[in-house]
Amino acid sequence: MRRPLHTLASLAVTAAVALFSLLPLYWVLVTSLKRPGTEFRLPLRAWPAEVSWESYLTVLGPDFDVQRAILNSLIVSSAVTVGALFLAALAAYAIARLRFRYKVQSLVLIQMAGMAPAIVVIAPTFVLIRSLGLLSSLPGLILPNIAYSIPLSTWLLAAYFANLPFELEDAGKMDGWPPFQVFWRVMLPLAAPGLFSAGVLVFLGSWGEFMLALTISLGLPEAQTAPVAILGFSQAFQLQWAWVSAGIMLSLVPVILLVLLFQRAVIQGLTAGSVRY
Amino acid sequence: MAEVAVENISKRFGAVTAVDDLSWRFDDGKLTVLVGPSGCGKTTLLRMIAGLEEASGGQVLFAGKPVTAVPPWERNAAMVFQSYALYPHMTVFANMAFPLQARKLKQDEIRQQVERTAQALGIDHLLQRKPRELSGGQMQRVALGRAMVRQPEVYLMDEPLSNLDAQLRVEMRGEIKRLQRELGVTTIYVTHDQAEAMTMADTLLVLRDGKIEQAGDPEHIYRRPASAFVAGFIGSPMINLIDGRLDRDGETFTAGAASISLPGELRQVAVGQGQRPLVLGIRPEDVVVSQQAGPDSLPARAVVREPLGKEALLLLAVDFLPTGSLLRAITPPDLRPGPDETVWLHFLPERLHVFDGESGVAVKQNLQS
């Protein structure tokens, strides 16, 4: 039995932490609901005296077209997640399960690639994408983001694969399936919880990625992701915090929906793993 | 159906030789048990036949054709694993259908075969369950079903019963034996459990250090072990092995302070051996214990009596075994010596085994058969 004081204390700490991380978001929400031009009006209120949807209508309108940027972000982040997870899963599986020379070295090499700061690789990436003729295009964003995402997801997935029982692979082979099919039909589904955790990280990383997106887009709306487009709101005529905030709120919607949607799948995946081996 | 054979097969892991130049022709349609202590190479041999382990040398043959270079997924051998290795994310049906899908069978054909096999194993009511919802015995049946659902050239079973409790193990051992006989598929079965080996095998292969120590009919091996190692491994309670040597006239075997007189026939064979060290083997059921002294009987001190129901295992301190070693004897239930009571032993002479003291090889098989 827990003592009430103890419960109260842990509740208070949890609330404090939640408040600390949610307060900025709340402030963005409040700002987005103020009429443009009234963002800094005093006194500050916890909720605007009159709720205005004007900013939302503006950013969704033809001048800003934020939905297009959000769609771009969705395409880029989804493609990056699928591509990075597939490649990382192959690499991770090889590193975790196969016997070959320089195994550890290859993992270290992949990790080293992930350690370079974005600012260091941005110029060479730009040159590379330019020579591929992919500037201001979504593939030009997707390919480098896949590359950036591979080190961390390989690391996570290798740890996951290493803990799956070897006999399942043997069973797959004895049942008549060649190695790639065993990987695809047996090992990959069993790694679903690991794939999900890695997938969320990759998706969010690519959703929020700004520097590369700004560089590759060259300011053209057809290749702008949400963060880049939202920054553009401030340059159009003047800095309208209400517009920026409305853009931020709208760009959050797909992320929240996706996490909620996949969470269910993950919980299923986690419980499916609880088998006596 | 096909005859499976290995020729001069070896497996080395670095400096360790797990299987050492081993050749054997597995009887077509029969159940062959590979038995031996851990590290004897039995599982490695099985995995090489499966193709899961690459041989360092030698050949594996299915129906006379070498398959050593054929990968496991093309070998058409079905395997049952110790851990069952059921796919946790698939239903029982999907688990059993998996090998059939690999063979590109039609959907309704797959359904038919899975249902038929499930029925034969009494698991047809479990088809929609996931492995985690099954008991150990049910998982074992599904694992068997996944192997039996197709017609492989050979079944390979790697200690399939060792995760089951004792009662279920006895039940499943009969079940596997029955199914194997009905299907008539060549089966190679690995176990470290000598009782399982004895009861299931058509042919028994006793392995030691990567070589076949003795092969044949299990009862024959029990009666005529080719070496002290086999004698010690096969049979429970374990055979008594007594170190000693023959005296000069070859009539008596001296161990410690005791002399055991040998029967005439054995004596003749033993004489030729001179005075080199020998090991005398006598199974617990061949030791006759009496509370009265008789001619040639040896004294012993009762230490522990373990009732087994219809008989009892008596552990005896004797002066011809090193201190700490006890002689095992199976006695009738009505013989109940008190603790530390002196009893008298008589070895059935025709049941004595004699092994070379150094190599452990049988000098002369016992004379009963």
Interface residues (C-beta under 8 A of the other chain):
Chain A: P165 E167 L168 D170 A171 G172 K173 M174 D175 G176 W177 P178 Q181 R185 V186 P189 L190 A192 A272 G273 S274 V275 R276 Y277
Chain B: A50 G51 L52 P71 P72 W73 E74 N76 A77 A78 M79 F81 Q82 S83 A85 L86 Y87 P88 H89 F98 P99 A102 R103 K130 P131 R132 G136 M139 R146 L156
